[in-house]
Amino acid sequence: FNTAAGNFDLPLPDADGDVRRLGDGRNGIYYAAYEERPDCGQGFVFGHWGRVRANLGVFRGRVIDSVGAPRGAVRGIWGVNRAGAHAFFGKHISNAGTFNGLLGGTYDAGHFTGAWGLRDGSRGELHGRYGDGIERADGRGVFLGRWSERCPVR
């Protein structure tokens, strides 16, 4: 991988979803390898989050399929629940602006994982990374991850 901001080699077996910050202090690269499965939907989710108060915040993002076509948007809340777990909950909005389904899961130490279900009956999972932005203590940041339908066993 070679850009004006930085370059490095990335062995494919290590491409399991990670972030590398580039030397310019403003940019980073998220990389993820996955098996292409034409028989089930998959793609990316990405966006930004912000803290509302201690242990509570909001997120908004976009959903695209594996070739970059828009699949809608996500928005929701995150925080520490009564059991002390770091959890998030949100909804998926279609490209037409209508409610399309729910998503939720947990996050910790820069990683998130969860599940989603859409009104059409499809179900799946999502996982990825999140981090703070350029100003580390301003209570804002970004997230990027993968979503996939539950695929039939081969």
N, C-alpha and C positions, 0 to 999 in steps of 0.2 A: 504494500500500500504506500503510495507516494504522493504527497501534496506539498504545497508551499509551507504549510503549518507543521508538517512532520511526516516521517516515513518509518515503516517497520514491516517485518515479515510476519505473517500470520499463518501458522500451520493449521490446516482445516480441522484436524481432530480437536483442536483447542477452541474452535469457533462455536462455543455453546451459549453465547449470549453474555457479553461483557462490554464494558465501557473503557475506552482509553482516552484520557485527557491529553490534548495536544499541547505542545510547548508554548503556544501563544497565550495561554491562560484564559481563553474565551471559548474555545471549541473542543469538541470531543467526538469520538467515533464509537458508535454502537455496532457490534457485529454479532450475527447469529447465523448458524447453519441449521438447516432442517431438511428432512426428507420431503421431497415434493410428492404430494398425494392428490392427483386430479379428482379422485373420488370423494374428497371431503374438503370443505372450505378451510382456508387458513390465511393469515396475513399479519398485519402489525397494528398496534395501538400506540399512540404517542400524544403527548400534551404537556400541560403545566399544572402545578399545584401551588397552593398558597395557604399559609397558616392564618386562621381567623383569631384564635387565642390558644393558650397552652393546651396541647393534646386534642386540638380540633382544627380541621381545615377542609378545603374544597379542592376538587380537581376538575379539569375540562380537557377533552382531547378529541382526536380524530381516529377513525377506524378505516383502514384500507385493506384490500385483499392482497394476495401474493404478487400481483402484477401492478399494484399501485392504484387501482381503481377505488374511488371512494365508496365506503360501505356505511357511512354515517358518523355519528359522534357519540361520545360518552361524557357524562358529568356525574358528580357525586360528592360524597363526603368521606373523610378519613379521620381517624383519631384512636384514642385509647378507650376501649369499652370497659364496662363495670368489672369484668373479669381480669382486667389489666392487659389484655391482648391488643396489639396494634391491628386494627381492622379498617377495611374500606367497603363502601356500598355505593352503588350507582345505577344509572340506567343508560341504556343504549337508545339513541334516537336515530331513526332512519334518515336517509337522504332527503325524504319529503318532509321531514320535521315532525313525524309522529312517533309515539312511544313504540319501541320495538322489542324491549326485553330488559332483564335485570342482570347485574353482575356484582360480585362481592368476593372478598377474600381477606388475606392477611399480608402484612408487610413488616420488614425489620431489616436493619443493617444494609440498606441499599437494594434489597430484593423484594419483589411482590409476587404473589401467586394467588390464583382464585379460579372461580367458575363463572359461567354465564349461561343464561337460557333465554332464547328468543321466542317471540309469540308464534312463530311458525313451527315450534316444537323442537328445533335444533338445539343441541346442548354442546358445551365445550369447556375449554380451559384457557386461561391466560397466565402468563408469567413474564417477568421482565425486571428491569432495573429502574431505580429512581435516584435522584441526587439533587443537591442544592445547586443553585445557579452561580453566577459570577460572584455576587456578593454573598458570602457564605452565611451570614447571620441575619439576612433580611426576611427569612420565613417564606421564601419562594424557591421553586425548583422545577425540574422537568422529569418526565418519565417516558420510557420507551420499552415496548415489549411485544410479544408474539401472542396471537390467539389462534386457536384451531378447534374445529369441530371434533367431536368424538368420532374417530374413524373406525370403520369395520375392521376386525382382525383379519389379517392376511393369512 
